[in-house]
Each structure stands twice: as C-alpha cells, then as structure tokens.
Amino acid sequence: MTHSPHILGLDTVRAWHSGPRLIVEVDIVLDERMPLRETHDIAEALQTKLESLPDVERCCKSVDSIRVVRL
C-alpha cells in the first residue's frame, strides 16, 4: 500500500516457497480512469521492488481497477 499513493487497495497477496526462496503474487487495485501506461509503470516498479528483497525469487503481479466515486 505504501509503494504508490495511487494504489487504492490490495485484492490478493500470496507467497509460497520455491526451494529456499519465495514466489510472491500481488493483485493491486487502481482507479479505472488511470492511463494504462501509468498502471503498468506502478505495477512493474512494485514487481522490481519485491524481487529485490533477499527472500523473493520471483513476483507475479496483476492490476484490478475500480471506478472511484467522489462525493
């Protein structure tokens, strides 16, 4: 959640062992009106950050979007 102020929520976070290191799966939630390029850049930067952790072998990410209604 602290990776980007644009992340509205987390849908799924899973981690499992693949030998001595972890495989991590993260589904983040972003505003559906956000441009595709921006959502891609946020998700890719999160993947890079998670894969730089010493116990993480690989990170798989996906992006879900929701319509934000502001009152």
PQR file with spaces between the fields and no chain letter, atoms N, CA, C, O and H, PARSE charges and radii, in Angstrom:
ATOM       1  N    MET     1       0.821   -1.201    0.000 -0.4000 1.5000
ATOM       2  CA   MET     1       0.000    0.000    0.000 -0.0000 2.0000
ATOM       3  C    MET     1       0.861    1.259    0.000  0.5500 1.7000
ATOM       4  O    MET     1       0.414    2.294   -0.496 -0.5500 1.4000
ATOM       5  N    THR     2       2.062    1.211    0.530 -0.4000 1.5000
ATOM       6  CA   THR     2       2.891    2.405    0.596 -0.0000 2.0000
ATOM       7  C    THR     2       3.777    2.576   -0.635  0.5500 1.7000
ATOM       8  O    THR     2       4.506    3.563   -0.738 -0.5500 1.4000
ATOM       9  H    THR     2       2.426    0.371    0.932  0.4000 1.0000
ATOM      10  N    HIS     3       3.723    1.631   -1.561 -0.4000 1.5000
ATOM      11  CA   HIS     3       4.550    1.722   -2.761 -0.0000 2.0000
ATOM      12  C    HIS     3       4.179    2.947   -3.604  0.5500 1.7000
ATOM      13  O    HIS     3       5.053    3.644   -4.118 -0.5500 1.4000
ATOM      14  H    HIS     3       3.131    0.830   -1.477  0.4000 1.0000
ATOM      15  N    SER     4       2.882    3.198   -3.737 -0.4000 1.5000
ATOM      16  CA   SER     4       2.411    4.328   -4.550 -0.0000 2.0000
ATOM      17  C    SER     4       1.131    4.883   -3.940  0.5500 1.7000
ATOM      18  O    SER     4       0.293    4.117   -3.464 -0.5500 1.4000
ATOM      19  H    SER     4       2.171    2.631   -3.319  0.4000 1.0000
ATOM      20  N    PRO     5       0.968    6.199   -3.948 -0.5600 1.5000
ATOM      21  CA   PRO     5      -0.281    6.772   -3.434  0.2800 2.0000
ATOM      22  C    PRO     5      -1.476    6.450   -4.340  0.5500 1.7000
ATOM      23  O    PRO     5      -2.621    6.660   -3.938 -0.5500 1.4000
ATOM      24  N    HIS     6      -1.231    5.948   -5.544 -0.4000 1.5000
ATOM      25  CA   HIS     6      -2.305    5.603   -6.472 -0.0000 2.0000
ATOM      26  C    HIS     6      -2.920    4.236   -6.188  0.5500 1.7000
ATOM      27  O    HIS     6      -4.000    3.930   -6.692 -0.5500 1.4000
ATOM      28  H    HIS     6      -0.302    5.777   -5.870  0.4000 1.0000
ATOM      29  N    ILE     7      -2.250    3.414   -5.390 -0.4000 1.5000
ATOM      30  CA   ILE     7      -2.791    2.097   -5.059 -0.0000 2.0000
ATOM      31  C    ILE     7      -3.928    2.287   -4.062  0.5500 1.7000
ATOM      32  O    ILE     7      -3.733    2.802   -2.961 -0.5500 1.4000
ATOM      33  H    ILE     7      -1.372    3.662   -4.981  0.4000 1.0000
ATOM      34  N    LEU     8      -5.126    1.858   -4.475 -0.4000 1.5000
ATOM      35  CA   LEU     8      -6.320    2.038   -3.642 -0.0000 2.0000
ATOM      36  C    LEU     8      -6.535    0.874   -2.686  0.5500 1.7000
ATOM      37  O    LEU     8      -7.210    1.019   -1.667 -0.5500 1.4000
ATOM      38  H    LEU     8      -5.285    1.439   -5.369  0.4000 1.0000
ATOM      39  N    GLY     9      -5.964   -0.277   -3.012 -0.4000 1.5000
ATOM      40  CA   GLY     9      -6.142   -1.439   -2.157 -0.0000 2.0000
ATOM      41  C    GLY     9      -5.379   -2.628   -2.697  0.5500 1.7000
ATOM      42  O    GLY     9      -4.807   -2.589   -3.786 -0.5500 1.4000
ATOM      43  H    GLY     9      -5.416   -0.395   -3.840  0.4000 1.0000
ATOM      44  N    LEU    10      -5.387   -3.687   -1.906 -0.4000 1.5000
ATOM      45  CA   LEU    10      -4.790   -4.953   -2.301 -0.0000 2.0000
ATOM      46  C    LEU    10      -5.905   -5.978   -2.367  0.5500 1.7000
ATOM      47  O    LEU    10      -6.687   -6.109   -1.426 -0.5500 1.4000
ATOM      48  H    LEU    10      -5.852   -3.719   -1.021  0.4000 1.0000
ATOM      49  N    ASP    11      -5.982   -6.701   -3.468 -0.4000 1.5000
ATOM      50  CA   ASP    11      -7.009   -7.727   -3.610 -0.0000 2.0000
ATOM      51  C    ASP    11      -6.486   -9.066   -3.097  0.5500 1.7000
ATOM      52  O    ASP    11      -7.173   -9.757   -2.344 -0.5500 1.4000
ATOM      53  H    ASP    11      -5.347   -6.594   -4.232  0.4000 1.0000
ATOM      54  N    THR    12      -5.284   -9.428   -3.499 -0.4000 1.5000
ATOM      55  CA   THR    12      -4.698  -10.715   -3.122 -0.0000 2.0000
ATOM      56  C    THR    12      -3.211  -10.544   -2.889  0.5500 1.7000
ATOM      57  O    THR    12      -2.526   -9.849   -3.639 -0.5500 1.4000
ATOM      58  H    THR    12      -4.726   -8.867   -4.111  0.4000 1.0000
ATOM      59  N    VAL    13      -2.725  -11.177   -1.852 -0.4000 1.5000
ATOM      60  CA   VAL    13      -1.282  -11.272   -1.616 -0.0000 2.0000
ATOM      61  C    VAL    13      -1.013  -12.713   -1.210  0.5500 1.7000
ATOM      62  O    VAL    13      -1.552  -13.197   -0.215 -0.5500 1.4000
ATOM      63  H    VAL    13      -3.282  -11.742   -1.242  0.4000 1.0000
ATOM      64  N    ARG    14      -0.171  -13.397   -1.989 -0.4000 1.5000
ATOM      65  CA   ARG    14       0.188  -14.788   -1.693 -0.0000 2.0000
ATOM      66  C    ARG    14       1.685  -14.938   -1.813  0.5500 1.7000
ATOM      67  O    ARG    14       2.332  -14.252   -2.604 -0.5500 1.4000
ATOM      68  H    ARG    14       0.267  -13.004   -2.798  0.4000 1.0000
ATOM      69  N    ALA    15       2.228  -15.842   -1.022 -0.4000 1.5000
ATOM      70  CA   ALA    15       3.649  -16.173   -1.128 -0.0000 2.0000
ATOM      71  C    ALA    15       3.799  -17.664   -0.864  0.5500 1.7000
ATOM      72  O    ALA    15       3.176  -18.207    0.048 -0.5500 1.4000
ATOM      73  H    ALA    15       1.703  -16.400   -0.380  0.4000 1.0000
ATOM      74  N    TRP    16       4.624  -18.317   -1.659 -0.4000 1.5000
ATOM      75  CA   TRP    16       4.885  -19.738   -1.440 -0.0000 2.0000
ATOM      76  C    TRP    16       6.341  -20.033   -1.751  0.5500 1.7000
ATOM      77  O    TRP    16       7.006  -19.300   -2.483 -0.5500 1.4000
ATOM      78  H    TRP    16       5.130  -17.877   -2.400  0.4000 1.0000
ATOM      79  N    HIS    17       6.816  -21.125   -1.174 -0.4000 1.5000
ATOM      80  CA   HIS    17       8.222  -21.499   -1.350 -0.0000 2.0000
ATOM      81  C    HIS    17       8.461  -22.154   -2.693  0.5500 1.7000
ATOM      82  O    HIS    17       7.652  -22.948   -3.172 -0.5500 1.4000
ATOM      83  H    HIS    17       6.276  -21.721   -0.579  0.4000 1.0000
ATOM      84  N    SER    18       9.576  -21.810   -3.283 -0.4000 1.5000
ATOM      85  CA   SER    18      10.093  -22.484   -4.469 -0.0000 2.0000
ATOM      86  C    SER    18      11.568  -22.717   -4.169  0.5500 1.7000
ATOM      87  O    SER    18      12.429  -21.923   -4.546 -0.5500 1.4000
ATOM      88  H    SER    18      10.233  -21.164   -2.894  0.4000 1.0000
ATOM      89  N    GLY    19      11.840  -23.828   -3.481 -0.4000 1.5000
ATOM      90  CA   GLY    19      13.191  -24.033   -2.980 -0.0000 2.0000
ATOM      91  C    GLY    19      13.407  -23.136   -1.781  0.5500 1.7000
ATOM      92  O    GLY    19      12.506  -22.987   -0.955 -0.5500 1.4000
ATOM      93  H    GLY    19      11.140  -24.474   -3.175  0.4000 1.0000
ATOM      94  N    PRO    20      14.576  -22.537   -1.664 -0.5600 1.5000
ATOM      95  CA   PRO    20      14.867  -21.728   -0.484  0.2800 2.0000
ATOM      96  C    PRO    20      14.251  -20.328   -0.516  0.5500 1.7000
ATOM      97  O    PRO    20      14.248  -19.639    0.505 -0.5500 1.4000
ATOM      98  N    ARG    21      13.730  -19.894   -1.666 -0.4000 1.5000
ATOM      99  CA   ARG    21      13.198  -18.528   -1.780 -0.0000 2.0000
ATOM     100  C    ARG    21      11.710  -18.553   -2.083  0.5500 1.7000
ATOM     101  O    ARG    21      11.140  -19.616   -2.326 -0.5500 1.4000
ATOM     102  H    ARG    21      13.732  -20.453   -2.495  0.4000 1.0000
ATOM     103  N    LEU    22      11.077  -17.384   -2.069 -0.4000 1.5000
ATOM     104  CA   LEU    22       9.625  -17.271   -2.216 -0.0000 2.0000
ATOM     105  C    LEU    22       9.216  -16.817   -3.612  0.5500 1.7000
ATOM     106  O    LEU    22       9.921  -16.059   -4.278 -0.5500 1.4000
ATOM     107  H    LEU    22      11.540  -16.519   -1.871  0.4000 1.0000
ATOM     108  N    ILE    23       8.070  -17.299   -4.023 -0.4000 1.5000
ATOM     109  CA   ILE    23       7.349  -16.753   -5.172 -0.0000 2.0000
ATOM     110  C    ILE    23       6.217  -15.919   -4.580  0.5500 1.7000
ATOM     111  O    ILE    23       5.488  -16.403   -3.714 -0.5500 1.4000
ATOM     112  H    ILE    23       7.497  -17.915   -3.482  0.4000 1.0000
ATOM     113  N    VAL    24       6.058  -14.681   -5.027 -0.4000 1.5000
ATOM     114  CA   VAL    24       5.061  -13.766   -4.465 -0.0000 2.0000
ATOM     115  C    VAL    24       4.065  -13.380   -5.562  0.5500 1.7000
ATOM     116  O    VAL    24       4.453  -13.092   -6.694 -0.5500 1.4000
ATOM     117  H    VAL    24       6.650  -14.287   -5.731  0.4000 1.0000
ATOM     118  N    GLU    25       2.785  -13.380   -5.210 -0.4000 1.5000
ATOM     119  CA   GLU    25       1.724  -12.946   -6.123 -0.0000 2.0000
ATOM     120  C    GLU    25       0.980  -11.792   -5.462  0.5500 1.7000
ATOM     121  O    GLU    25       0.541  -11.910   -4.317 -0.5500 1.4000
ATOM     122  H    GLU    25       2.470  -13.615   -4.290  0.4000 1.0000
ATOM     123  N    VAL    26       0.837  -10.683   -6.174 -0.4000 1.5000
ATOM     124  CA   VAL    26       0.170   -9.498   -5.636 -0.0000 2.0000
ATOM     125  C    VAL    26      -0.812   -8.965   -6.674  0.5500 1.7000
ATOM     126  O    VAL    26      -0.456   -8.782   -7.838 -0.5500 1.4000
ATOM     127  H    VAL    26       1.193  -10.587   -7.104  0.4000 1.0000
ATOM     128  N    ASP    27      -2.047   -8.719   -6.247 -0.4000 1.5000
ATOM     129  CA   ASP    27      -3.058   -8.066   -7.085 -0.0000 2.0000
ATOM     130  C    ASP    27      -3.345   -6.708   -6.466  0.5500 1.7000
ATOM     131  O    ASP    27      -3.847   -6.635   -5.344 -0.5500 1.4000
ATOM     132  H    ASP    27      -2.336   -8.868   -5.302  0.4000 1.0000
ATOM     133  N    ILE    28      -3.034   -5.636   -7.176 -0.4000 1.5000
ATOM     134  CA   ILE    28      -3.276   -4.291   -6.657 -0.0000 2.0000
ATOM     135  C    ILE    28      -4.515   -3.694   -7.323  0.5500 1.7000
ATOM     136  O    ILE    28      -4.889   -4.086   -8.428 -0.5500 1.4000
ATOM     137  H    ILE    28      -2.626   -5.696   -8.087  0.4000 1.0000
ATOM     138  N    VAL    29      -5.136   -2.752   -6.645 -0.4000 1.5000
ATOM     139  CA   VAL    29      -6.340   -2.083   -7.142 -0.0000 2.0000
ATOM     140  C    VAL    29      -6.012   -0.630   -7.423  0.5500 1.7000
ATOM     141  O    VAL    29      -5.505    0.086   -6.558 -0.5500 1.4000
ATOM     142  H    VAL    29      -4.833   -2.433   -5.747  0.4000 1.0000
ATOM     143  N    LEU    30      -6.309   -0.197   -8.657 -0.4000 1.5000
ATOM     144  CA   LEU    30      -6.084    1.183   -9.085 -0.0000 2.0000
ATOM     145  C    LEU    30      -7.369    1.749   -9.671  0.5500 1.7000
ATOM     146  O    LEU    30      -8.286    1.001  -10.010 -0.5500 1.4000
ATOM     147  H    LEU    30      -6.721   -0.778   -9.359  0.4000 1.0000
ATOM     148  N    ASP    31      -7.433    3.057   -9.787 -0.4000 1.5000
ATOM     149  CA   ASP    31      -8.575    3.745  -10.384 -0.0000 2.0000
ATOM     150  C    ASP    31      -8.682    3.365  -11.866  0.5500 1.7000
ATOM     151  O    ASP    31      -7.690    3.414  -12.595 -0.5500 1.4000
ATOM     152  H    ASP    31      -6.688    3.665   -9.511  0.4000 1.0000
ATOM     153  N    GLU    32      -9.874    2.990  -12.304 -0.4000 1.5000
ATOM     154  CA   GLU    32     -10.053    2.551  -13.694 -0.0000 2.0000
ATOM     155  C    GLU    32      -9.800    3.664  -14.718  0.5500 1.7000
ATOM     156  O    GLU    32      -9.577    3.377  -15.895 -0.5500 1.4000
ATOM     157  H    GLU    32     -10.679    2.950  -11.712  0.4000 1.0000
ATOM     158  N    ARG    33      -9.832    4.906  -14.292 -0.4000 1.5000
ATOM     159  CA   ARG    33      -9.588    6.017  -15.223 -0.0000 2.0000
ATOM     160  C    ARG    33      -8.104    6.318  -15.413  0.5500 1.7000
ATOM     161  O    ARG    33      -7.738    7.167  -16.225 -0.5500 1.4000
ATOM     162  H    ARG    33     -10.013    5.138  -13.337  0.4000 1.0000
ATOM     163  N    MET    34      -7.258    5.626  -14.668 -0.4000 1.5000
ATOM     164  CA   MET    34      -5.819    5.837  -14.781 -0.0000 2.0000
ATOM     165  C    MET    34      -5.336    5.293  -16.131  0.5500 1.7000
ATOM     166  O    MET    34      -5.753    4.211  -16.542 -0.5500 1.4000
ATOM     167  H    MET    34      -7.556    4.936  -14.008  0.4000 1.0000
ATOM     168  N    PRO    35      -4.475    6.022  -16.812 -0.5600 1.5000
ATOM     169  CA   PRO    35      -3.966    5.552  -18.105  0.2800 2.0000
ATOM     170  C    PRO    35      -3.212    4.226  -17.966  0.5500 1.7000
ATOM     171  O    PRO    35      -2.548    3.973  -16.960 -0.5500 1.4000
ATOM     172  N    LEU    36      -3.330    3.395  -18.992 -0.4000 1.5000
ATOM     173  CA   LEU    36      -2.695    2.081  -18.995 -0.0000 2.0000
ATOM     174  C    LEU    36      -1.197    2.187  -18.735  0.5500 1.7000
ATOM     175  O    LEU    36      -0.650    1.387  -17.976 -0.5500 1.4000
ATOM     176  H    LEU    36      -3.869    3.600  -19.809  0.4000 1.0000
ATOM     177  N    ARG    37      -0.542    3.133  -19.332 -0.4000 1.5000
ATOM     178  CA   ARG    37       0.903    3.299  -19.167 -0.0000 2.0000
ATOM     179  C    ARG    37       1.258    3.510  -17.700  0.5500 1.7000
ATOM     180  O    ARG    37       2.231    2.947  -17.199 -0.5500 1.4000
ATOM     181  H    ARG    37      -0.987    3.783  -19.948  0.4000 1.0000
ATOM     182  N    GLU    38       0.453    4.332  -17.013 -0.4000 1.5000
ATOM     183  CA   GLU    38       0.725    4.625  -15.608 -0.0000 2.0000
ATOM     184  C    GLU    38       0.485    3.388  -14.732  0.5500 1.7000
ATOM     185  O    GLU    38       1.274    3.116  -13.827 -0.5500 1.4000
ATOM     186  H    GLU    38      -0.337    4.789  -17.420  0.4000 1.0000
ATOM     187  N    THR    39      -0.592    2.638  -14.989 -0.4000 1.5000
ATOM     188  CA   THR    39      -0.846    1.420  -14.209 -0.0000 2.0000
ATOM     189  C    THR    39       0.273    0.404  -14.431  0.5500 1.7000
ATOM     190  O    THR    39       0.710   -0.262  -13.493 -0.5500 1.4000
ATOM     191  H    THR    39      -1.233    2.860  -15.724  0.4000 1.0000
ATOM     192  N    HIS    40       0.730    0.290  -15.668 -0.4000 1.5000
ATOM     193  CA   HIS    40       1.826   -0.624  -15.975 -0.0000 2.0000
ATOM     194  C    HIS    40       3.087   -0.230  -15.220  0.5500 1.7000
ATOM     195  O    HIS    40       3.752   -1.082  -14.631 -0.5500 1.4000
ATOM     196  H    HIS    40       0.375    0.831  -16.431  0.4000 1.0000
ATOM     197  N    ASP    41       3.419    1.054  -15.234 -0.4000 1.5000
ATOM     198  CA   ASP    41       4.633    1.525  -14.573 -0.0000 2.0000
ATOM     199  C    ASP    41       4.588    1.296  -13.058  0.5500 1.7000
ATOM     200  O    ASP    41       5.593    0.917  -12.458 -0.5500 1.4000
ATOM     201  H    ASP    41       2.879    1.747  -15.712  0.4000 1.0000
ATOM     202  N    ILE    42       3.425    1.526  -12.441 -0.4000 1.5000
ATOM     203  CA   ILE    42       3.279    1.300  -10.998 -0.0000 2.0000
ATOM     204  C    ILE    42       3.461   -0.181  -10.677  0.5500 1.7000
ATOM     205  O    ILE    42       4.194   -0.537   -9.754 -0.5500 1.4000
ATOM     206  H    ILE    42       2.608    1.834  -12.928  0.4000 1.0000
ATOM     207  N    ALA    43       2.790   -1.043  -11.442 -0.4000 1.5000
ATOM     208  CA   ALA    43       2.873   -2.490  -11.191 -0.0000 2.0000
ATOM     209  C    ALA    43       4.281   -3.018  -11.445  0.5500 1.7000
ATOM     210  O    ALA    43       4.775   -3.845  -10.679 -0.5500 1.4000
ATOM     211  H    ALA    43       2.194   -0.755  -12.192  0.4000 1.0000
ATOM     212  N    GLU    44       4.924   -2.559  -12.495 -0.4000 1.5000
ATOM     213  CA   GLU    44       6.268   -3.031  -12.807 -0.0000 2.0000
ATOM     214  C    GLU    44       7.278   -2.580  -11.747  0.5500 1.7000
ATOM     215  O    GLU    44       8.169   -3.342  -11.373 -0.5500 1.4000
ATOM     216  H    GLU    44       4.523   -1.887  -13.118  0.4000 1.0000
ATOM     217  N    ALA    45       7.138   -1.346  -11.265 -0.4000 1.5000
ATOM     218  CA   ALA    45       8.040   -0.859  -10.219 -0.0000 2.0000
ATOM     219  C    ALA    45       7.836   -1.645   -8.924  0.5500 1.7000
ATOM     220  O    ALA    45       8.800   -1.920   -8.210 -0.5500 1.4000
ATOM     221  H    ALA    45       6.414   -0.726  -11.569  0.4000 1.0000
ATOM     222  N    LEU    46       6.590   -2.009   -8.616 -0.4000 1.5000
ATOM     223  CA   LEU    46       6.313   -2.822   -7.434 -0.0000 2.0000
ATOM     224  C    LEU    46       6.946   -4.205   -7.583  0.5500 1.7000
ATOM     225  O    LEU    46       7.528   -4.728   -6.633 -0.5500 1.4000
ATOM     226  H    LEU    46       5.806   -1.786   -9.196  0.4000 1.0000
ATOM     227  N    GLN    47       6.835   -4.792   -8.763 -0.4000 1.5000
ATOM     228  CA   GLN    47       7.454   -6.095   -9.017 -0.0000 2.0000
ATOM     229  C    GLN    47       8.968   -6.022   -8.808  0.5500 1.7000
ATOM     230  O    GLN    47       9.547   -6.887   -8.153 -0.5500 1.4000
ATOM     231  H    GLN    47       6.362   -4.367   -9.535  0.4000 1.0000
ATOM     232  N    THR    48       9.593   -5.014   -9.352 -0.4000 1.5000
ATOM     233  CA   THR    48      11.040   -4.840   -9.202 -0.0000 2.0000
ATOM     234  C    THR    48      11.424   -4.684   -7.735  0.5500 1.7000
ATOM     235  O    THR    48      12.407   -5.267   -7.278 -0.5500 1.4000
ATOM     236  H    THR    48       9.122   -4.310   -9.885  0.4000 1.0000
ATOM     237  N    LYS    49      10.642   -3.893   -6.998 -0.4000 1.5000
ATOM     238  CA   LYS    49      10.928   -3.679   -5.579 -0.0000 2.0000
ATOM     239  C    LYS    49      10.808   -4.985   -4.794  0.5500 1.7000
ATOM     240  O    LYS    49      11.666   -5.290   -3.965 -0.5500 1.4000
ATOM     241  H    LYS    49       9.843   -3.419   -7.370  0.4000 1.0000
ATOM     242  N    LEU    50       9.751   -5.756   -5.050 -0.4000 1.5000
ATOM     243  CA   LEU    50       9.569   -7.014   -4.324 -0.0000 2.0000
ATOM     244  C    LEU    50      10.646   -8.028   -4.686  0.5500 1.7000
ATOM     245  O    LEU    50      11.128   -8.756   -3.819 -0.5500 1.4000
ATOM     246  H    LEU    50       9.054   -5.508   -5.723  0.4000 1.0000
ATOM     247  N    GLU    51      11.028   -8.079   -5.969 -0.4000 1.5000
ATOM     248  CA   GLU    51      12.059   -9.023   -6.388 -0.0000 2.0000
ATOM     249  C    GLU    51      13.448   -8.639   -5.877  0.5500 1.7000
ATOM     250  O    GLU    51      14.368   -9.455   -5.938 -0.5500 1.4000
ATOM     251  H    GLU    51      10.636   -7.488   -6.673  0.4000 1.0000
ATOM     252  N    SER    52      13.615   -7.428   -5.381 -0.4000 1.5000
ATOM     253  CA   SER    52      14.901   -7.033   -4.815 -0.0000 2.0000
ATOM     254  C    SER    52      15.043   -7.476   -3.358  0.5500 1.7000
ATOM     255  O    SER    52      16.132   -7.393   -2.790 -0.5500 1.4000
ATOM     256  H    SER    52      12.867   -6.765   -5.331  0.4000 1.0000
ATOM     257  N    LEU    53      13.947   -7.949   -2.749 -0.4000 1.5000
ATOM     258  CA   LEU    53      14.020   -8.462   -1.381 -0.0000 2.0000
ATOM     259  C    LEU    53      14.818   -9.761   -1.360  0.5500 1.7000
ATOM     260  O    LEU    53      14.700  -10.568   -2.283 -0.5500 1.4000
ATOM     261  H    LEU    53      13.062   -8.017   -3.211  0.4000 1.0000
ATOM     262  N    PRO    54      15.624   -9.977   -0.333 -0.5600 1.5000
ATOM     263  CA   PRO    54      16.537  -11.123   -0.330  0.2800 2.0000
ATOM     264  C    PRO    54      15.855  -12.492   -0.368  0.5500 1.7000
ATOM     265  O    PRO    54      16.442  -13.444   -0.882 -0.5500 1.4000
ATOM     266  N    ASP    55      14.642  -12.618    0.156 -0.4000 1.5000
ATOM     267  CA   ASP    55      13.975  -13.919    0.196 -0.0000 2.0000
ATOM     268  C    ASP    55      13.017  -14.156   -0.967  0.5500 1.7000
ATOM     269  O    ASP    55      12.364  -15.198   -1.022 -0.5500 1.4000
ATOM     270  H    ASP    55      14.165  -11.845    0.573  0.4000 1.0000
ATOM     271  N    VAL    56      12.921  -13.202   -1.903 -0.4000 1.5000
ATOM     272  CA   VAL    56      11.974  -13.324   -3.011 -0.0000 2.0000
ATOM     273  C    VAL    56      12.711  -13.718   -4.291  0.5500 1.7000
ATOM     274  O    VAL    56      13.630  -13.031   -4.736 -0.5500 1.4000
ATOM     275  H    VAL    56      13.451  -12.356   -1.859  0.4000 1.0000
ATOM     276  N    GLU    57      12.287  -14.834   -4.864 -0.4000 1.5000
ATOM     277  CA   GLU    57      12.845  -15.309   -6.136 -0.0000 2.0000
ATOM     278  C    GLU    57      12.160  -14.614   -7.310  0.5500 1.7000
ATOM     279  O    GLU    57      12.816  -14.154   -8.244 -0.5500 1.4000
ATOM     280  H    GLU    57      11.541  -15.392   -4.502  0.4000 1.0000
ATOM     281  N    ARG    58      10.817  -14.545   -7.246 -0.4000 1.5000
ATOM     282  CA   ARG    58      10.030  -14.024   -8.367 -0.0000 2.0000
ATOM     283  C    ARG    58       8.754  -13.414   -7.832  0.5500 1.7000
ATOM     284  O    ARG    58       8.224  -13.866   -6.817 -0.5500 1.4000
ATOM     285  H    ARG    58      10.284  -14.919   -6.487  0.4000 1.0000
ATOM     286  N    CYS    59       8.251  -12.380   -8.513 -0.4000 1.5000
ATOM     287  CA   CYS    59       6.993  -11.746   -8.160 -0.0000 2.0000
ATOM     288  C    CYS    59       6.096  -11.703   -9.385  0.5500 1.7000
ATOM     289  O    CYS    59       6.524  -11.299  -10.466 -0.5500 1.4000
ATOM     290  H    CYS    59       8.682  -12.013   -9.337  0.4000 1.0000
ATOM     291  N    CYS    60       4.851  -12.122   -9.211 -0.4000 1.5000
ATOM     292  CA   CYS    60       3.838  -12.013  -10.263 -0.0000 2.0000
ATOM     293  C    CYS    60       2.835  -10.972   -9.792  0.5500 1.7000
ATOM     294  O    CYS    60       2.391  -11.001   -8.644 -0.5500 1.4000
ATOM     295  H    CYS    60       4.503  -12.450   -8.333  0.4000 1.0000
ATOM     296  N    LYS    61       2.484  -10.059  -10.676 -0.4000 1.5000
ATOM     297  CA   LYS    61       1.555   -9.015  -10.276 -0.0000 2.0000
ATOM     298  C    LYS    61       0.444   -8.898  -11.291  0.5500 1.7000
ATOM     299  O    LYS    61       0.608   -9.240  -12.462 -0.5500 1.4000
ATOM     300  H    LYS    61       2.844  -10.035  -11.608  0.4000 1.0000
ATOM     301  N    SER    62      -0.696   -8.406  -10.821 -0.4000 1.5000
ATOM     302  CA   SER    62      -1.787   -8.065  -11.725 -0.0000 2.0000
ATOM     303  C    SER    62      -2.463   -6.814  -11.181  0.5500 1.7000
ATOM     304  O    SER    62      -2.328   -6.472  -10.006 -0.5500 1.4000
ATOM     305  H    SER    62      -0.829   -8.128   -9.870  0.4000 1.0000
ATOM     306  N    VAL    63      -3.186   -6.149  -12.054 -0.4000 1.5000
ATOM     307  CA   VAL    63      -3.840   -4.894  -11.680 -0.0000 2.0000
ATOM     308  C    VAL    63      -5.339   -5.043  -11.898  0.5500 1.7000
ATOM     309  O    VAL    63      -5.781   -5.435  -12.978 -0.5500 1.4000
ATOM     310  H    VAL    63      -3.297   -6.427  -13.008  0.4000 1.0000
ATOM     311  N    ASP    64      -6.112   -4.733  -10.876 -0.4000 1.5000
ATOM     312  CA   ASP    64      -7.562   -4.638  -10.979 -0.0000 2.0000
ATOM     313  C    ASP    64      -7.894   -3.158  -10.898  0.5500 1.7000
ATOM     314  O    ASP    64      -7.164   -2.386  -10.274 -0.5500 1.4000
ATOM     315  H    ASP    64      -5.753   -4.414   -9.998  0.4000 1.0000
ATOM     316  N    SER    65      -8.985   -2.763  -11.521 -0.4000 1.5000
ATOM     317  CA   SER    65      -9.344   -1.352  -11.454 -0.0000 2.0000
ATOM     318  C    SER    65     -10.785   -1.205  -10.988  0.5500 1.7000
ATOM     319  O    SER    65     -11.630   -2.065  -11.238 -0.5500 1.4000
ATOM     320  H    SER    65      -9.578   -3.389  -12.028  0.4000 1.0000
ATOM     321  N    ILE    66     -11.042   -0.111  -10.313 -0.4000 1.5000
ATOM     322  CA   ILE    66     -12.398    0.191   -9.835 -0.0000 2.0000
ATOM     323  C    ILE    66     -12.714    1.640  -10.172  0.5500 1.7000
ATOM     324  O    ILE    66     -11.819    2.478  -10.283 -0.5500 1.4000
ATOM     325  H    ILE    66     -10.356    0.587  -10.109  0.4000 1.0000
ATOM     326  N    ARG    67     -13.989    1.918  -10.331 -0.4000 1.5000
ATOM     327  CA   ARG    67     -14.403    3.297  -10.534 -0.0000 2.0000
ATOM     328  C    ARG    67     -14.467    3.967   -9.179  0.5500 1.7000
ATOM     329  O    ARG    67     -15.108    3.462   -8.257 -0.5500 1.4000
ATOM     330  H    ARG    67     -14.716    1.238  -10.241  0.4000 1.0000
ATOM     331  N    VAL    68     -13.814    5.085   -9.060 -0.4000 1.5000
ATOM     332  CA   VAL    68     -13.810    5.848   -7.813 -0.0000 2.0000
ATOM     333  C    VAL    68     -14.897    6.902   -7.915  0.5500 1.7000
ATOM     334  O    VAL    68     -14.911    7.711   -8.843 -0.5500 1.4000
ATOM     335  H    VAL    68     -13.294    5.495   -9.809  0.4000 1.0000
ATOM     336  N    VAL    69     -15.799    6.884   -6.962 -0.4000 1.5000
ATOM     337  CA   VAL    69     -16.872    7.885   -6.917 -0.0000 2.0000
ATOM     338  C    VAL    69     -16.555    8.853   -5.801  0.5500 1.7000
ATOM     339  O    VAL    69     -16.459    8.467   -4.636 -0.5500 1.4000
ATOM     340  H    VAL    69     -15.788    6.227   -6.208  0.4000 1.0000
ATOM     341  N    ARG    70     -16.395   10.098   -6.158 -0.4000 1.5000
ATOM     342  CA   ARG    70     -16.110   11.139   -5.162 -0.0000 2.0000
ATOM     343  C    ARG    70     -17.374   11.955   -4.944  0.5500 1.7000
ATOM     344  O    ARG    70     -17.990   12.442   -5.892 -0.5500 1.4000
ATOM     345  H    ARG    70     -16.473   10.412   -7.104  0.4000 1.0000
ATOM     346  N    LEU    71     -17.743   12.092   -3.699 -0.4000 1.5000
ATOM     347  CA   LEU    71     -18.971   12.846   -3.367 -0.0000 2.0000
ATOM     348  C    LEU    71     -18.640   14.276   -3.024  0.5500 1.7000
ATOM     349  O    LEU    71     -19.538   15.061   -2.719 -0.5500 1.4000
ATOM     350  H    LEU    71     -17.243   11.696   -2.929  0.4000 1.0000
